[in-house]
Amino acid sequence: ELKRPTLLNPPPAPEPKPVAPPPPPPKPQVLKSKPNRPSPPPEPKPQPAVQPKPAPAAQAPAEAPVLKPTPKAPQVKEASDAQPEPEAPPAMLAKPTRPTPPEKAPEVKEVEAEEPAKPVLLKKPAGPGQQKPEAESVVAQEEPAPAPAEPAPQLMARPAMKAPEPEPEPEEATLPTVESTVTKSRDNMYSGTQVTFCIGNEAGDLDSIVSALGMAYWSARKNKDAIVVPIAQFSRAEFQLRKDAVLAFQEAGFEMDDQDAPKCLTFWDEVEWDKVADSKVILVDHNKMSPEVEQRFAGRVSLIVDHHINEGAHSEAKRLIEEGIGSTCTLVSEILGNDIPQDLGVLLMSTVLLDTRYFDTDKRFKETDQRDFMAVEKLQALRFTPAAAMTRKNPQRAWYGRLMKARATKESLSPEAALRVDFKGISVQFHGRTKQIGFSSLSIDLAKLLENEQEFASFRAAVYKVVEAKSLDLLIGVLWTDSRDMDKGLIMGSNQVEGDEMVEHIEDCLQKYTETLSSSLMQTTMFQDQRIAEEGFGLKPLAAPFNKMPLFHGWYMRGLVTRKTLLPAIAECFEKAP
């Protein structure tokens, strides 16, 4: 009993706190003396002082690697740090003291030097682990209300700091333009090094021009030492007749010459072929060379990228032919991936929109596929929509409308220019001799043309001029309008009597298509889409006097039929010609 009063004498001098500063003795005393739990009322003060530490959130990620190696580190982490560690109990989320980071001990001293008990708690992990959670749970019970209220804003601050990461610069910004790339190749065309020419079809529409540019760019990027020159199969002076192409190149930022043609583009009649040391060719937007091209590149076709019916020519070439695709530029876009410069991207988008008629699914104009839509979707995501259309509610539709309006100006061309602007040619055998047949596609209403005698006479004279200028044996014209309930017009003209015999053979073959055309041709995607096997070509001769003219013949044709099916059908007709 006398010992008890002796024990009561020390309390008047409140020196348990001075005793605490020497680290070794207070450790066991604090751990064992649970009666001292009522004394922690001063302890909550350093704990809110510990909480301001998360304010410099930039240091929070640095603490994470220190906490991981310790077994009880998840308990000491803040609520936001405890998320990746599922082992942390919810009780520990109430602001437990941070034992592991030694850097936090001096911070507690700075806030309140009178409380050395906290540094002792920081060293508890070295002691028995059973007592530590009990002491920490007491802290949670003593201060339940302030603990959850204060860390809440800190939890919101951590994710906010991780969010603002700098976005990588788009690779497109560092890509060389297609204009500079093909200009460099053109300037080195006569250097004595092998040259690869990318050539579109004779019609020279936007799809042929742009796909040739795209494949030239792809080849040059694939082999930086290669000389790859895209070529248009018409003269520079004829480029301005393609008003939609002029608009697209201008909007894409190309430098144009005084004839409204892009300076970087090479045209067929500009090449000095005798100066080209060695060459090969990539065919785009067609898979069989025209007679003039074949004279230069017979047996040297390295690659074919096309969406027309496969004619099976040039067995030496690798080929990517997808008949159901609306545009060759869709295939080129897939080949390039995201490696597309701005000027080429605008041209690719413009071409796919035109070729698919802005994804018109009407059977009359069924020339689109899901891959065409995906190509435009990708090009749109890469921000290749022309800036002039971005102010409109639907930029793609607005841009398509401008392109179609420009294309429609071909109606104001002279008949001869209209016959030249969208022209393709093939060679056939007839009576043992090679014959040249040309195909033109014109936006002309045949019914209206026949109503005006003067206009019809002018058009007929233009047919004869083109036949003579291009050394043709027969010229075939497909006349169409945007009206969806009208048949198309089909005319054939020649300047020699043998041309009439060729016309008679063609008419007989198309009328008897089920007997004359091969099943493999009839089963192609394009023939099936146009229902050739079920409904044929639907030829109906013109009324008199237009059906009795020498060297000039005309019919109405089923509106769904296009040149894409008519040309291969006529080519196959002459495979069985006498």
C-alpha atoms as one frame of an Amber mdcrd trajectory, in Angstrom:
protein
   0.000   0.000   0.000   2.900   2.390   0.668   4.121   1.698  -2.859   0.967
   3.057  -4.335   1.378   6.530  -2.869   4.964   6.557  -4.001   3.666   5.907
  -7.457   1.219   8.744  -7.098   3.957  11.238  -6.347   5.371  11.352  -9.908
   2.071  12.302 -11.569   2.005  15.815 -10.111   5.018  16.457 -12.232   3.639
  15.655 -15.692   6.835  14.224 -17.018   5.628  11.166 -18.866   6.063  13.446
 -21.817   9.686  14.357 -21.080  10.331  10.646 -20.476   9.007   9.974 -23.951
  11.747  11.883 -25.835  14.336   9.171 -25.259  13.131   6.720 -27.919  14.081
   3.359 -26.336  12.271   3.491 -22.957   8.949   4.998 -24.090   8.459   2.403
 -26.836   7.451  -0.505 -24.570   5.632   1.813 -22.187   3.406   3.222 -24.876
   2.752  -0.168 -26.348   1.793  -1.772 -23.070   0.031   1.076 -21.376  -3.441
   1.041 -22.812  -4.672   3.091 -19.807  -2.961   6.010 -21.490  -5.609   5.926
 -24.193  -7.595   8.720 -22.547  -4.528  10.913 -22.896  -4.643  10.933 -26.743
  -7.039  13.917 -26.851  -3.987  15.967 -27.731  -3.049  13.316 -30.312  -5.689
  14.247 -32.904  -3.895  17.552 -33.363  -0.819  16.065 -35.068  -3.051  13.832
 -37.162  -4.733  16.702 -38.981  -1.241  18.098 -39.304  -0.241  14.888 -41.045
  -3.130  15.239 -43.456  -1.921  18.467 -45.049   0.918  16.415 -46.464  -1.295
  15.034 -49.279  -1.767  18.654 -50.371   1.523  18.547 -52.296   0.086  15.752
 -54.375   3.198  15.643 -56.480   4.968  13.796 -53.569   2.213  11.217 -53.241
   3.405   9.005 -56.086   6.927   9.039 -54.609   5.676   7.485 -51.347   4.057
   4.519 -53.031   7.247   2.584 -53.784   8.426   2.999 -50.149   5.173   1.650
 -48.754   5.061  -1.479 -50.886   7.963  -3.429 -49.349   6.620  -3.135 -45.779
   3.997  -5.739 -44.857   1.683  -3.264 -43.112   2.205  -0.429 -45.548  -1.289
  -0.718 -47.089  -2.716   0.166 -43.666  -0.652   3.307 -43.447  -1.452   4.524
 -46.962  -3.996   7.197 -47.512  -7.414   6.191 -48.683  -6.481   7.089 -52.232
  -3.275   4.984 -52.061  -5.150   2.086 -50.491  -7.215   1.511 -53.629  -4.576
  -0.535 -55.430  -4.047  -2.575 -52.202  -7.282  -4.457 -51.417  -5.873  -5.783
 -48.160  -6.277  -2.456 -46.328  -9.185  -2.675 -43.840 -11.740   0.133 -43.898
 -10.854   1.060 -40.277  -7.389   2.030 -41.369  -8.787   4.609 -43.785  -9.495
   6.980 -40.875  -6.228   8.836 -41.016  -3.841   6.336 -39.417  -0.452   7.713
 -38.649   2.114   7.087 -41.317   4.716   4.796 -39.776   6.736   3.753 -42.799
   7.967   6.985 -44.360  10.654   8.332 -42.047  10.243  11.712 -43.693   6.908
  12.238 -41.979   8.309  12.131 -38.424   9.979  15.504 -38.644   6.790  16.949
 -40.124   4.902  15.875 -36.994   7.520  17.547 -34.855   7.213  20.731 -36.831
   3.492  20.882 -36.253   3.617  20.169 -32.510   6.867  19.542 -30.705   5.104
  18.599 -27.483   3.892  15.302 -28.858   6.749  12.824 -29.059   4.276   9.958
 -28.797   3.725  10.063 -32.528   7.356   9.384 -33.392   7.124   6.433 -31.023
   4.144   5.159 -32.939   6.113   5.518 -36.116   8.602   2.998 -34.776   5.940
   0.528 -33.675   6.181  -1.595 -36.858   9.470  -2.878 -35.472   7.589  -4.201
 -32.428   4.741  -6.664 -32.186   2.179  -6.128 -34.937  -0.814  -7.099 -32.833
  -0.728  -4.011 -30.649  -0.386  -1.587 -33.522  -3.828  -2.170 -35.069  -5.357
  -1.854 -31.600  -3.764   1.525 -31.011  -4.755   2.654 -34.504  -8.308   1.469
 -34.048  -8.465   3.584 -30.905  -7.432   6.588 -32.918 -10.204   5.800 -35.380
 -12.766   5.600 -32.587 -11.632   8.794 -30.969 -11.972  10.810 -34.133 -14.527
   9.207 -36.401 -16.197  12.365 -37.703 -13.264  14.492 -38.894 -11.366  11.591
 -40.421 -13.694  10.810 -43.361 -14.549  14.454 -43.961 -10.984  15.660 -44.601
  -9.565  12.987 -46.943 -12.581  13.215 -49.263 -11.321  16.213 -51.236  -7.850
  14.689 -51.282  -9.180  11.581 -53.025 -10.624  13.763 -55.759  -7.351  15.632
 -56.115  -5.233  12.549 -56.892  -7.046  11.427 -60.076  -7.143  15.017 -61.236
  -3.372  15.127 -61.110  -3.001  11.991 -63.202  -5.450  13.149 -65.840  -3.625
  16.086 -67.390  -1.008  14.068 -69.242   0.369  15.697 -72.385  -1.153  14.209
 -75.535   1.341  12.981 -78.123   1.721  15.156 -81.151  -0.056  13.679 -84.199
   2.325  11.872 -86.488   0.634  13.440 -89.501   2.272  16.769 -88.679   5.723
  15.303 -89.410   4.763  13.515 -92.620   6.014  14.930 -95.913   3.215  16.066
 -98.190   2.289  14.002-101.204   2.956  17.096-103.318   6.598  17.353-102.209
   7.094  13.577-102.447   5.945  13.182-106.060   7.705  16.391-107.091  11.002
  14.952-105.860  10.407  11.730-107.806   9.454  13.608-110.954  12.649  15.674
-110.782  14.718  12.453-110.600  12.806  10.614-113.314  15.710  10.737-115.796
  18.507  10.046-113.301  19.222   6.589-114.719  17.651   4.790-111.748  14.715
   2.436-112.177  11.400   4.281-112.145   8.022   2.952-111.021   5.040   4.632
-112.665   1.626   4.627-110.980  -1.012   4.884-113.694  -4.781   5.222-113.455
  -7.247   4.388-116.183  -7.762   6.368-119.372 -10.911   8.047-118.095  -8.758
   9.991-115.684 -11.481  10.632-113.151 -10.665  11.744-109.618 -10.425   8.150
-108.391  -7.735   7.308-110.964  -5.715  10.460-110.291  -5.830  10.330-106.493
  -5.272   6.574-106.177  -2.180   6.936-108.389  -0.901   9.696-106.089  -1.693
   7.591-103.018   0.111   4.467-104.219   3.095   6.552-105.353   3.273   8.069
-101.877   3.010   4.644-100.245   5.781   3.212-102.445   8.072   6.186-101.815
   7.535   5.953 -98.046   8.195   2.224 -98.143  11.483   2.719 -99.984  12.875
   6.219 -99.563  15.392   5.696-102.379  12.709   4.654-104.881  11.588   6.927
-107.707   7.811   6.583-108.046   5.966   8.848-110.475   2.160   9.037-110.694
   0.874   9.653-114.232  -2.481  10.809-115.611  -3.419   9.228-118.930  -4.462
  12.478-120.572  -2.951  15.838-121.398  -2.367  18.661-118.938  -4.753  20.887
-120.888  -7.606  18.407-120.295  -7.300  18.506-116.518  -9.360  21.714-116.328
 -12.281  19.847-117.927 -12.571  17.867-114.694 -14.015  20.616-112.541 -14.504
  18.355-109.524 -10.801  17.433-109.628  -9.791  21.085-109.943 -11.860  21.967
-106.863 -10.530  19.034-104.810  -6.862  19.810-105.558  -7.323  23.502-104.848
  -9.008  22.792-101.512  -6.249  20.319-100.597  -3.675  23.105-100.983  -1.861
  22.027-104.156  -0.044  24.598-106.252  -1.887  24.921-109.570  -0.508  26.117
-112.906  -2.085  28.572-115.342  -4.160  25.719-116.826  -5.728  24.861-113.454
  -3.702  21.644-113.212  -1.524  20.666-110.228   2.129  21.407-110.966   3.357
  18.253-109.211   1.317  15.888-111.408   2.889  14.291-114.495   0.806  13.691
-117.620   1.278  10.962-120.185   2.363  13.204-123.039   4.964  14.943-120.844
   7.176  11.885-120.286  10.265  11.558-122.484  10.162   7.791-122.632  13.497
   7.385-124.414  15.235   8.950-121.391  13.748   6.519-118.871  16.431   3.909
-118.168  14.270   1.119-116.756  10.735   1.090-115.471   7.809  -0.900-114.175
   4.210   0.041-113.513   1.531  -0.072-110.796  -2.014  -0.051-112.163  -4.742
   1.627-110.132  -8.471   1.904-110.806  -8.202  -0.618-113.672  -6.681  -4.063
-114.028  -5.962  -4.260-117.758  -3.669  -1.806-119.497  -4.886   0.301-122.376
  -3.226  -0.460-125.734  -0.924   2.576-125.522   0.256   1.726-122.004   0.706
  -1.937-122.860   3.135  -1.022-125.627   5.384   0.465-122.951   4.916  -1.883
-120.024   4.010  -5.321-121.395   5.061  -7.937-118.816   6.223  -5.307-116.294
   3.165  -4.799-114.098   4.278  -5.155-110.481   1.001  -4.416-108.653  -2.706
  -3.861-109.379  -5.095  -2.051-106.998  -8.617  -1.835-108.381 -12.350  -2.170
-107.697 -13.533  -3.143-111.192 -14.305  -6.617-112.497 -11.130  -8.685-112.672
 -10.284  -9.260-116.335  -7.490 -11.694-115.457  -4.757  -9.786-117.293  -1.085
  -9.398-116.307  -0.457 -12.632-114.459   2.978 -11.391-113.403   1.463  -8.780
-111.073   0.467  -8.926-107.450  -3.107  -7.757-107.181  -5.623  -6.289-104.778
  -8.959  -6.285-106.616 -12.178  -5.782-104.636 -15.175  -5.533-106.956 -17.712
  -4.597-104.290 -15.803  -1.505-103.130 -17.165   1.860-104.251 -13.787   3.539
-104.774 -10.180   2.533-105.346  -9.258   5.282-102.900 -10.922   3.236-100.161
  -8.376   0.480-100.797  -5.538   3.022-100.913  -6.706   4.475 -97.598  -6.622
   0.993 -96.060  -3.118   0.377 -97.393  -1.810   3.675 -95.996  -3.398   3.222
 -92.563  -2.868   6.465 -90.636   0.306   7.341 -92.528  -1.522   9.994 -94.567
  -0.481  13.631 -95.019  -3.067  16.398 -94.977  -3.122  17.135 -98.718  -3.563
  13.480 -99.645  -6.161  12.948 -96.909  -8.428  15.679 -98.323  -8.186  14.125
-101.799  -8.956  10.622-100.521 -12.046  11.766 -98.624 -13.291  13.811-101.596
 -12.923  10.867-103.953 -14.704   8.299-101.781 -17.598  10.704-101.192 -17.978
  11.248-104.941 -17.593   7.620-106.008 -20.177   6.416-103.482 -22.506   9.375
-104.085 -22.307  10.067-100.363 -23.130   6.414 -99.578 -26.279   6.322-101.675
 -27.762   2.847-101.155 -30.343   3.152-103.921 -30.057   0.245-106.354 -29.881
   2.709-109.194 -26.528   3.972-107.894 -25.400   1.025-105.758 -21.666   1.680
-105.723 -20.814   1.591-102.050 -19.676  -0.790 -99.347 -19.273  -0.733 -95.588
 -15.523  -0.369 -96.064 -16.108   2.869 -97.970 -17.989   4.224 -94.984 -15.233
   3.100 -92.607 -12.626   4.795 -94.799 -14.436   8.141 -94.661 -15.006   7.694
 -90.926 -11.260   7.236 -90.421 -10.378  10.181 -92.666 -12.876  12.326 -90.806
 -11.307  11.329 -87.473  -7.913  12.331 -88.868  -9.406  15.769 -89.630  -9.162
  15.632 -93.402 -12.487  17.324 -94.039 -11.772  20.495 -96.062 -11.730  23.598
 -93.892 -14.230  25.315 -96.193 -16.891  22.755 -95.227 -16.266  22.696 -91.462
 -18.658  25.575 -90.789 -21.607  23.555 -92.054 -23.815  21.375 -89.868 -22.889
  18.269 -91.874 -19.417  19.027 -93.300 -19.114  15.816 -95.349 -22.479  16.254
 -97.036 -21.770  19.928 -97.692 -18.406  19.113 -99.255 -19.949  16.346-101.374
 -22.557  18.824-102.610 -19.862  21.246-103.730 -17.971  18.503-105.559 -21.102
  17.288-107.340 -21.964  20.829-108.356 -18.493  21.225-109.829 -18.745  17.900
-111.634 -22.105  18.906-113.115 -20.431  21.777-114.936 -19.255  19.184-117.449
 -22.717  19.548-118.931 -21.646  22.964-120.164 -18.684  21.462-122.037 -18.721
  21.148-125.789 -19.874  17.723-127.052 -16.330  16.856-128.137 -14.842  17.816
-124.765 -17.566  15.862-122.963 -16.705  12.746-124.997 -13.018  13.105-124.135
 -13.238  13.894-120.433 -14.292  10.419-119.224 -12.891   8.045-121.815 -11.604
   4.457-121.740 -10.357   2.242-124.549  -9.919  -1.467-125.230  -8.451  -3.584
-128.027 -10.442  -6.484-129.524 -10.078  -8.932-132.362 -12.606  -8.824-135.203
 -12.264 -10.653-138.497  -8.683 -11.460-137.577  -7.655  -7.844-137.081  -7.111
  -5.716-134.001  -9.789  -3.093-133.469  -9.819  -0.151-131.074 -13.030   0.602
-129.186 -13.506   3.662-127.015 -16.024   4.127-124.179 -17.207   7.555-123.012
 -19.478   8.333-120.075 -21.470  11.549-120.390 -23.938  13.360-118.179 -26.409
  14.031-121.011 -30.119  13.318-121.277 -30.509  11.447-124.583 -34.248  12.144
-124.803 -33.653  15.891-124.609 -30.764  15.631-127.043 -33.014  14.012-129.635
 -35.614  16.751-129.260 -33.183  19.421-130.472 -32.138  18.703-134.062 -29.248
  21.169-134.026 -27.799  19.858-130.772 -28.108  16.287-131.966 -26.293  17.094
-135.217 -23.528  18.776-133.231 -23.198  15.777-130.926 -23.067  13.328-133.828
 -20.319  15.370-135.507 -18.362  15.358-132.248 -18.530  11.552-132.150 -16.888
  11.327-135.563 -14.178  13.824-134.541 -13.221  11.826-131.467 -13.183   8.601
-133.472 -10.736  10.157-135.906  -8.614  11.947-133.287  -8.116   8.803-131.207
  -7.791   6.427-134.187 -10.796   4.393-133.088 -12.760   1.835-135.030 -15.808
   2.412-132.831 -16.850   4.872-130.104 -19.488   3.842-127.556 -21.129   6.449
-125.353 -23.165   5.891-122.171 -25.484   8.872-121.597 -26.927   9.235-118.097
 -28.724  11.651-115.797 -29.282  11.799-112.051 -32.961  11.006-112.548 -33.677
   7.687-110.853 -36.665   6.683-112.949 -35.134   7.058-116.427 -33.317   4.691
-118.744 -29.836   5.542-119.889 -28.849   6.260-123.451 -26.406   4.138-125.460
 -24.884   5.397-128.711 -22.280   3.865-131.070 -20.538   5.700-133.877 -17.833
   4.943-136.422 -16.314   6.402-139.566 -16.078   3.169-141.542 -18.470   0.555
-142.798 -16.802  -2.189-140.790 -17.860  -0.239-137.725 -21.485  -1.030-138.555
 -20.628  -4.739-138.576 -19.072  -4.406-135.142 -22.203  -2.641-133.871 -24.409
  -5.436-135.204 -22.246  -8.031-133.462 -22.409  -6.149-130.147 -26.186  -5.725
-130.263 -26.742  -9.397-131.000 -24.389 -10.432-128.178 -26.014  -8.190-125.575
 -29.527  -9.241-126.548 -28.545 -12.919-126.194 -26.492 -12.347-123.061 -27.562
 -15.611-121.430 -25.937 -17.520-124.288 -22.967 -15.320-125.081 -21.644 -14.202
-121.715 -19.745 -16.561-119.399 -21.178 -17.675-116.080 -18.042 -16.447-114.313
 -18.719 -12.916-115.567 -22.411 -13.082-114.695 -21.578 -14.157-111.151 -19.344
 -11.182-110.393 -20.492  -8.771-107.692 -21.154  -5.905-110.092 -23.258  -8.026
-112.472 -25.271  -9.366-109.552 -25.854  -5.896-108.098 -27.115  -4.677-111.462
 -29.244  -7.821-111.948 -27.817  -8.530-115.389 -28.544 -12.259-115.173 -32.231
 -11.649-114.336 -33.021  -8.582-116.462 -30.206  -8.250-119.000 -29.190  -4.906
-120.471 -32.686  -3.904-121.563 -31.737  -2.491-124.991 -34.555  -0.676-126.810
 -33.764   0.854-130.243 -34.419   4.546-130.804 -37.444   5.565-132.784 -37.144
   6.593-136.431 -35.342   8.387-137.953 -32.560   7.897-135.389 -32.518   4.135
-135.774 -31.693   4.208-139.489 -28.631   6.440-139.543 -25.438   5.151-141.180
 -22.423   4.817-138.915 -24.449   6.015-135.931 -26.720   3.850-133.762 -28.621
   4.424-130.555 -30.689   2.638-127.870 -32.206   3.201-124.505 -30.666   0.948
-121.883 -31.817  -0.177-118.456 -30.933   2.544-115.968 -29.163   0.284-113.481
 -26.529  -0.778-116.042 -23.234   1.134-115.962 -20.047   1.218-117.993 -18.458
  -0.989-115.332 -20.551  -3.926-116.565 -21.058  -2.880-120.194 -17.344  -2.639
-121.031 -16.314  -6.145-119.840 -19.442  -7.620-121.420 -18.595  -6.130-124.829
 -14.962  -7.182-124.445 -16.106 -10.756-123.862 -18.458 -10.557-126.852 -15.456
 -10.087-129.133 -13.680 -13.105-127.687 -16.288 -15.138-129.595 -16.385 -12.817
-132.609 -15.827 -14.177-136.130
